[in-house]
Amino acid sequence: MKRIICTVSNDLTYDQRMIRICTTLAKAGYSVKLVGRGLPESRPLTDQPFAQQRMKLILNKGKLFYLELNLRLLFKLLFGSFDVVYSVDLDTLLPARFVAFLRNKALIFDAHEYFTEVPELVVRPISKKVWELAASMAIPGLKHAITVGQCLADVMGKRYGVAFTVVRNLPNRGAAVALRERNRPFVLIYQGVLNDGRGLEESILAMKYLEDAVLWLCGEGDLSRILRELVAMNNLGNKVKFLGKLPPERLAELTKQADLGLNLLKNKGLNYYYSLANKAADYVHAGLPSLAMRFPEYVKLNEKYGVFKLVDELEPEQIAAAVNALRSNIKQYGEMAANCRKAATELNWEEESKRLLELFERLD
């Protein structure tokens, strides 16, 4: 039985992609351990069919946090028992690459994002250069690499000379979502972290132009306080509701109760432009049409499935106009909702995970 250790930089609880991946591997007969970090606000870990471990770090943010994280992972991997190290994102790859080489172990790199092109680094040229150096040291020459969409696979493959296998982050297949009456007021939902570049400020201000509508924000993040202040300044407290971080089951339940999903990323770096956000498929599985930017992955999916209303401009008035156009066109809305239910039969983890298992079967 191959022993797999998976390394992430989060606290495990909300990482639905890694929970799905580790569960799939465990059910396929592998011995799996998922290693992350503990935070002061971390929820207790839930029982899973794989082992879980949180590292208690002294630091939780900033440059020294990444140094501490990598040193802790280095020693854990140097003295740990495993056959395969599954490294998630660039911030855990350097120690994984070094130890895999030193101990002659198999290594899989899973790039959940184009790390050096995230908005937080795009505006910090010195930090960006440091991470680009790390990427140039750790990624070229990898035998086994994964990412979450074909566009990212193409652009990173060309940049680093590595063939990336696409394993999209899709939800598990669930029961078919029944048709439902639309809400009064009309409910828009955003699920995910409240961070820069997610179109959150514009979505909040769009509520000024929407009558009989409410926006649910499900998540917390770097902009939590700023967004609450923005709502208060614009007297939108009756139209914008902050629901906080939610367990996956509760989030899925609320999403099914909404009328329209929001997935509006700013074009702030190649990571967002080429992204395929988790929430896009979550909305599909909830039978929920959603608003998305006219970025390459969404254009391709929409040509095949017709589940998004695509927008070109991330401005409050344009967002509101797109919402009003869709909510007033009952026929189009109904067709999109039906398309979501049909697409969910193809866009699911049960189908996507076959690529993951095939990769593990090819390991040296």
C-alpha positions as CSV (number, residue, x, y, z in Angstrom):
1,M,0.0,0.0,0.0
2,K,1.5,3.3,-1.1
3,R,1.7,5.9,1.7
4,I,0.9,9.5,0.5
5,I,1.5,12.7,2.5
6,C,-0.3,15.8,1.2
7,T,0.9,19.2,2.2
8,V,-1.2,22.4,2.3
9,S,-0.8,25.8,3.9
10,N,-4.4,26.1,5.1
11,D,-6.1,24.7,8.2
12,L,-7.8,21.8,6.3
13,T,-11.5,22.4,7.4
14,Y,-12.7,24.3,4.4
15,D,-10.4,22.8,1.7
16,Q,-13.1,20.9,-0.1
17,R,-10.8,20.0,-3.0
18,M,-8.2,18.3,-0.8
19,I,-10.9,16.5,1.2
20,R,-12.3,15.1,-2.1
21,I,-8.8,14.2,-3.4
22,C,-7.7,12.5,-0.1
23,T,-11.0,10.7,0.2
24,T,-10.7,9.4,-3.4
25,L,-7.2,8.2,-2.8
26,A,-8.1,6.5,0.5
27,K,-11.0,4.7,-1.0
28,A,-8.7,3.5,-3.8
29,G,-6.6,1.8,-1.2
30,Y,-3.8,4.3,-0.5
31,S,-2.7,5.3,3.0
32,V,-3.2,9.1,3.0
33,K,-2.3,11.8,5.5
34,L,-3.2,15.5,4.9
35,V,-1.0,18.0,6.7
36,G,-1.9,21.6,7.2
37,R,-1.7,24.2,9.9
38,G,-3.8,25.2,12.9
39,L,-5.1,28.7,13.4
40,P,-6.6,30.3,16.6
41,E,-10.0,30.2,15.0
42,S,-9.8,26.7,13.5
43,R,-12.8,24.5,13.9
44,P,-12.4,21.0,15.2
45,L,-11.4,18.5,12.5
46,T,-14.2,16.3,11.3
47,D,-13.8,12.5,10.9
48,Q,-12.5,11.6,7.4
49,P,-11.4,8.3,5.8
50,F,-7.8,9.6,5.9
51,A,-5.4,10.9,8.5
52,Q,-5.2,14.7,9.3
53,Q,-2.6,16.7,11.1
54,R,-2.3,20.4,11.9
55,M,1.0,22.1,12.6
56,K,0.9,24.8,15.2
57,L,3.0,27.6,13.8
58,I,4.2,30.7,15.7
59,L,3.4,33.0,12.8
60,N,0.2,33.0,10.7
61,K,1.0,35.7,8.0
62,G,3.7,37.6,6.4
63,K,7.1,36.6,4.9
64,L,8.3,35.0,8.0
65,F,5.2,32.8,8.1
66,Y,6.2,31.2,4.8
67,L,9.7,30.7,6.0
68,E,8.5,29.0,9.2
69,L,5.9,26.9,7.2
70,N,8.6,25.7,4.8
71,L,11.1,24.8,7.5
72,R,8.4,22.9,9.5
73,L,7.4,21.0,6.3
74,L,11.1,20.3,5.5
75,F,11.7,18.6,8.9
76,K,8.3,16.7,8.8
77,L,9.1,15.3,5.3
78,L,12.7,14.5,6.2
79,F,11.7,12.3,9.0
80,G,8.2,11.2,7.9
81,S,7.2,7.9,6.5
82,F,5.7,8.1,3.0
83,D,6.2,6.9,-0.6
84,V,4.6,9.9,-2.4
85,V,4.5,13.6,-1.4
86,Y,1.6,15.5,-2.8
87,S,2.5,19.2,-2.7
88,V,-0.3,21.7,-3.0
89,D,0.7,25.1,-4.5
90,L,4.0,26.8,-4.7
91,D,4.1,27.7,-1.0
92,T,4.7,24.1,0.0
93,L,6.7,22.9,-3.1
94,L,10.3,23.8,-2.2
95,P,10.6,21.4,0.8
96,A,8.7,18.7,-1.0
97,R,10.9,18.9,-4.1
98,F,14.1,18.9,-2.0
99,V,13.1,15.9,0.2
100,A,11.6,13.9,-2.7
101,F,15.0,14.2,-4.5
102,L,17.0,13.5,-1.3
103,R,15.0,10.4,-0.4
104,N,14.2,9.3,-3.9
105,K,10.4,9.6,-3.4
106,A,7.7,10.3,-5.9
107,L,6.4,13.9,-6.0
108,I,3.2,15.3,-7.4
109,F,2.7,19.1,-7.6
110,D,-0.9,20.3,-7.5
111,A,-1.1,24.0,-8.5
112,H,-4.5,25.2,-7.4
113,E,-3.6,28.6,-8.8
114,Y,-1.0,30.4,-10.8
115,F,0.7,31.5,-7.6
116,T,3.1,34.2,-8.9
117,E,0.1,35.9,-10.7
118,V,-2.3,36.2,-7.7
119,P,-3.4,39.8,-7.1
120,E,-1.6,40.1,-3.8
121,L,1.8,39.5,-5.6
122,V,1.0,41.4,-8.8
123,V,1.1,44.7,-6.8
124,R,4.2,43.7,-4.9
125,P,7.0,43.4,-7.4
126,I,9.8,42.4,-4.9
127,S,7.7,39.7,-3.3
128,K,6.6,38.6,-6.8
129,K,10.3,38.3,-7.9
130,V,11.1,36.1,-4.8
131,W,8.2,33.7,-5.6
132,E,9.1,33.6,-9.3
133,L,12.6,32.6,-8.2
134,A,11.2,29.9,-6.0
135,A,9.0,28.7,-8.9
136,S,11.9,28.6,-11.4
137,M,13.8,26.5,-8.9
138,A,11.0,24.1,-8.0
139,I,8.7,23.5,-11.0
140,P,10.9,22.9,-14.1
141,G,11.7,19.2,-14.4
142,L,8.7,17.9,-12.5
143,K,7.5,14.6,-13.8
144,H,4.0,14.8,-12.3
145,A,2.0,18.1,-12.1
146,I,-1.7,18.9,-11.8
147,T,-3.7,22.1,-12.1
148,V,-7.4,23.0,-12.0
149,G,-8.1,24.2,-15.6
150,Q,-6.9,23.8,-19.2
151,C,-6.0,27.5,-19.5
152,L,-3.7,27.4,-16.5
153,A,-2.3,24.1,-17.7
154,D,-1.4,25.7,-21.0
155,V,0.1,29.0,-19.7
156,M,2.1,27.3,-16.8
157,G,3.2,24.5,-19.0
158,K,4.7,26.9,-21.5
159,R,6.3,29.0,-18.7
160,Y,8.0,26.1,-16.9
161,G,8.3,23.4,-19.5
162,V,6.2,20.9,-17.6
163,A,3.1,19.0,-18.8
164,F,0.2,19.7,-16.4
165,T,-2.7,17.2,-16.0
166,V,-6.0,18.9,-15.6
167,V,-8.1,17.8,-12.7
168,R,-10.8,20.3,-12.2
169,N,-12.2,21.1,-8.7
170,L,-15.8,19.8,-9.2
171,P,-18.3,18.9,-6.5
172,N,-19.4,15.3,-5.8
173,R,-22.5,14.2,-7.7
174,G,-25.6,14.9,-5.7
175,A,-29.3,14.4,-6.0
176,A,-30.9,16.3,-8.8
177,V,-32.0,19.8,-7.8
178,A,-35.8,20.3,-8.2
179,L,-37.2,23.3,-9.9
180,R,-38.2,26.0,-7.5
181,E,-40.1,29.3,-7.5
182,R,-37.8,32.4,-7.5
183,N,-37.6,34.3,-4.2
184,R,-39.1,37.6,-3.3
185,P,-36.8,39.4,-2.7
186,F,-34.5,38.1,-5.4
187,V,-31.4,36.5,-3.7
188,L,-27.9,36.9,-5.0
189,I,-25.2,34.8,-3.4
190,Y,-21.4,35.0,-3.3
191,Q,-19.5,32.1,-1.7
192,G,-15.8,32.3,-1.0
193,V,-13.2,34.4,0.7
194,L,-13.7,38.1,1.0
195,N,-10.4,39.1,-0.6
196,D,-9.2,41.6,-3.1
197,G,-10.0,41.1,-6.8
198,R,-13.3,39.2,-6.3
199,G,-15.6,42.0,-7.4
200,L,-17.1,42.3,-4.0
201,E,-17.1,46.1,-3.7
202,E,-18.8,46.4,-7.1
203,S,-21.3,43.7,-6.2
204,I,-22.2,45.5,-3.0
205,L,-22.6,48.9,-4.8
206,A,-24.7,47.2,-7.5
207,M,-27.4,46.6,-4.9
208,K,-28.1,50.4,-5.0
209,Y,-29.6,49.8,-8.4
210,L,-31.5,46.6,-7.7
211,E,-35.0,46.7,-6.3
212,D,-36.5,43.9,-4.2
213,A,-33.2,42.1,-4.0
214,V,-30.7,41.0,-1.4
215,L,-27.1,39.8,-1.5
216,W,-25.8,37.0,0.7
217,L,-22.0,37.1,1.3
218,C,-20.8,33.7,2.5
219,G,-17.3,33.8,3.8
220,E,-14.7,36.0,5.5
221,G,-11.3,37.4,4.5
222,D,-8.9,40.3,4.3
223,L,-11.7,42.7,3.2
224,S,-14.3,41.6,5.8
225,R,-14.1,44.9,7.8
226,I,-13.8,47.1,4.8
227,L,-16.8,45.6,3.1
228,R,-18.9,46.0,6.2
229,E,-17.9,49.6,6.4
230,L,-18.8,50.0,2.7
231,V,-22.3,48.6,3.3
232,A,-22.8,50.9,6.3
233,M,-21.6,54.0,4.4
234,N,-24.1,53.3,1.6
235,N,-27.0,52.4,3.9
236,L,-27.3,48.9,2.3
237,G,-27.6,47.0,5.6
238,N,-31.1,45.8,4.6
239,K,-29.8,44.6,1.2
240,V,-26.5,43.0,2.0
241,K,-26.1,40.2,4.6
242,F,-22.8,38.8,5.9
243,L,-23.3,35.2,6.7
244,G,-19.7,34.4,7.7
245,K,-17.7,31.2,7.2
246,L,-20.0,28.3,6.8
247,P,-19.4,24.5,6.9
248,P,-19.6,23.0,3.4
249,E,-23.0,21.3,4.1
250,R,-24.6,24.6,5.3
251,L,-23.1,26.5,2.4
252,A,-24.5,24.0,-0.2
253,E,-27.9,24.2,1.5
254,L,-28.0,28.0,1.3
255,T,-26.8,28.1,-2.3
256,K,-29.8,26.0,-3.3
257,Q,-32.1,28.6,-1.8
258,A,-30.6,31.5,-3.8
259,D,-31.6,32.8,-7.2
260,L,-28.3,33.9,-8.8
261,G,-24.7,33.1,-8.1
262,L,-21.9,35.8,-8.3
263,N,-18.4,34.9,-9.6
264,L,-17.0,38.3,-10.7
265,L,-13.2,38.4,-10.7
266,K,-11.1,41.4,-11.6
267,N,-8.5,41.0,-14.3
268,K,-5.7,41.5,-11.8
269,G,-3.1,39.1,-13.0
270,L,-3.1,35.9,-15.1
271,N,-4.2,33.8,-12.2
272,Y,-7.7,35.3,-12.2
273,Y,-7.9,35.7,-15.9
274,Y,-7.3,32.0,-16.6
275,S,-9.0,30.7,-13.5
276,L,-11.9,28.3,-13.1
277,A,-13.3,29.2,-9.6
278,N,-14.7,26.4,-7.4
279,K,-17.9,28.3,-6.9
280,A,-18.7,28.2,-10.7
281,A,-19.4,24.4,-10.4
282,D,-20.9,24.7,-7.0
283,Y,-23.6,27.1,-8.4
284,V,-24.2,24.6,-11.3
285,H,-24.8,21.8,-8.8
286,A,-27.2,23.9,-6.9
287,G,-29.2,24.4,-10.2
288,L,-28.3,28.1,-10.0
289,P,-27.5,30.3,-12.9
290,S,-24.6,32.6,-12.2
291,L,-22.9,35.8,-13.3
292,A,-19.3,35.4,-14.5
293,M,-16.7,37.4,-16.3
294,R,-16.0,36.8,-20.0
295,F,-12.8,35.0,-19.2
296,P,-11.6,32.1,-21.3
297,E,-12.6,29.1,-19.1
298,Y,-16.1,30.5,-18.6
299,V,-16.5,31.3,-22.3
300,K,-15.6,27.7,-23.1
301,L,-17.9,26.2,-20.5
302,N,-20.8,28.4,-21.4
303,E,-20.5,27.5,-25.1
304,K,-21.0,23.9,-24.1
305,Y,-23.5,24.2,-21.2
306,G,-25.1,27.6,-21.2
307,V,-25.1,28.0,-17.4
308,F,-23.5,31.6,-17.0
309,K,-24.5,35.1,-17.9
310,L,-21.2,36.6,-18.9
311,V,-20.4,40.2,-18.3
312,D,-17.6,42.4,-19.8
313,E,-17.4,45.2,-17.4
314,L,-17.0,45.0,-13.6
315,E,-18.9,48.1,-12.7
316,P,-21.9,48.3,-10.3
317,E,-24.3,49.7,-13.0
318,Q,-23.3,46.9,-15.4
319,I,-23.7,44.2,-12.8
320,A,-27.1,45.5,-11.9
321,A,-28.1,45.7,-15.5
322,A,-27.1,42.1,-16.1
323,V,-29.0,40.9,-13.0
324,N,-32.1,42.8,-14.0
325,A,-32.0,41.5,-17.6
326,L,-31.8,37.9,-16.4
327,R,-34.5,38.2,-13.7
328,S,-36.9,39.8,-16.1
329,N,-36.4,37.2,-18.8
330,I,-38.2,34.2,-17.2
331,K,-37.7,32.0,-20.2
332,Q,-33.9,32.5,-20.3
333,Y,-33.6,32.1,-16.6
334,G,-35.5,28.8,-16.7
335,E,-33.4,27.5,-19.6
336,M,-30.2,28.3,-17.7
337,A,-31.5,26.6,-14.5
338,A,-32.3,23.5,-16.6
339,N,-28.9,23.6,-18.2
340,C,-27.3,23.7,-14.8
341,R,-29.1,20.5,-13.8
342,K,-28.0,18.8,-17.0
343,A,-24.4,20.0,-16.7
344,A,-24.1,18.7,-13.2
345,T,-24.4,15.1,-14.5
346,E,-21.1,15.7,-16.4
347,L,-19.3,18.3,-14.3
348,N,-18.8,16.2,-11.1
349,W,-16.0,14.8,-9.1
350,E,-16.9,11.2,-9.8
351,E,-16.0,11.7,-13.5
352,E,-13.1,14.1,-12.9
353,S,-11.3,12.0,-10.2
354,K,-10.7,9.3,-12.9
355,R,-7.8,11.5,-14.2
356,L,-6.3,11.7,-10.7
357,L,-6.4,8.0,-10.2
358,E,-4.8,7.4,-13.6
359,L,-2.0,9.7,-12.7
360,F,-1.3,7.8,-9.5
361,E,-1.3,4.5,-11.4
362,R,1.5,5.8,-13.6
363,L,3.8,6.8,-10.7
364,D,7.3,5.4,-10.9
